[in-house]
């Protein structure tokens, strides 16, 4: 019988663990598949690890990987994918915003021969319009700057065949934007739209700061356009500066007028200085990421694996 692996990264989700476990088991048990639930605890500081320990003791289909500290959602997903052994692997969040009721639909598409079944979030109930607007703008900007198309509304709720997972494990960069990786990995893919419900309990751990870092990871991982933009801006303003210099020389040599416009010169110098610092900042961002990659440190390390293996 084929095995399904369900990978669930969690961070301070003590209020959602039980309902998520019960709902997923209720949905998957009637299907003609064995399944395992792999929870990846991303350095939780609440009772989440204790609840996961209880679940692993109660149900042999549940495994828990406890990361040594908080590494971030994308790394936690990677950890789960590294440890999954199923013929198909489903990744989803544990806050009930990825509806477990959709699991049979994802599995059905896999049975039809699709190797990646990607869900597309049309909207999220109760989310302010500003967040939806900024999310849409990010995807438009990302697709305009990158050769890799990232579907607007794409989520980390997806099914991947074991062959796709084996290919994914070869991607070991630290700045991880899994939506872009899966979009670029190929294979037979299909999309399913859904409306994300409100969180069952608790608050979102995806702060504005985390969202900014996530967006920056996506852009710098799949686009060199910011570097080229800095280069093009430098060319434009170098030409403007050359024209100003020619004008100053002309006034000095061919007229008796003093060179006016100290305020204009000061503003021009300040503007050019700002453009130079912008370019250096963009270059620095890429150099910093190269620095992180060449150290070749592990993406994550585990504090414990539950249930503990007998020696």
C-alpha positions, 0 to 999 in steps of 0.5 A: 500500500502506498504511503503518504507523508504529511509535513507540518511546520509549527511554531507556537501552535499549542492551541491548534495541534489537537484540532489539526491532528484530529481533522487530518486523521479524520480525512485521511483514515478512510482513504486507501493509503497508509500515512504519516504525520511529520510535525516540524517544531521550529523552536516553539517556546510554548507547550507545542513540543510537549503536545507533540510528544504526547501525540507521538506516544499515542499514535505511531503514525505521528513523528515530530522533529524538534529543531534546536532553535527557530530557523524559519518556516521555509527551513522547517519545511525543508527539514520535513521534506528531508525526513519524509519517506512517502510515495507522495509528500504533502506540505501544509501549515498547522493553523487550519488555514490550509483546509485538510478537507482538500487533501483527497482532491490533491491525492486524486490529482496525483492519482491522475498522474500529476507530480506536483499539485499546487494550491492557489489561495484566492483570498483569506477570510478576515485578512485586511485589504492592505495585506492582500494588495501587498501580496499581489504586488509582490507576485507581480514584481517578482514575475516582472523581475525573474525568469521563473514564474511564481503563481500569484496566490501560491502557497506552501500547501501542495503535494509532491511526488517522491521523484519531485521530492528527491530532486528538491532535496538537491537544492541546498541554498540558504535563502530558501524561497520554496514556491520559486523552487517548486515552480522552476523544478518542472515535472507535471504540475496542476493547480487547485484554487481555494479560499483560506479560512481564518486561523482556528486559534492564536495569531499569525507568526508571520510578522511584517519583518518576516514578510519583508525578509521572505520577499527579499529572499524571493527576489534575490534568489531568482533575479539579478535585475536589481544589480542591473538596475543599479548599473543602468541608473549609474549610467544615466546619472553619470551622463547627467553629471558629464553634461553638467560638467561640460556646461560649467566648463563652457560658462567658465571659458566662454563667458565672464559670468561666475558659475551660479547655483551652489544649491543646485550643485549641492543637491546634485551631489547629494542625489548622486551620493544617494544613488551610489549608496543605493547601488552599494546596498544592492551589491552588498545584499548579494555579496552578503548572501554569497558570504552565507552560502560559501560557509556551507553551514547546515541549513538546520540541526535537530534537538530531538526526534520523537518518538525517540529511537531505541538504542 
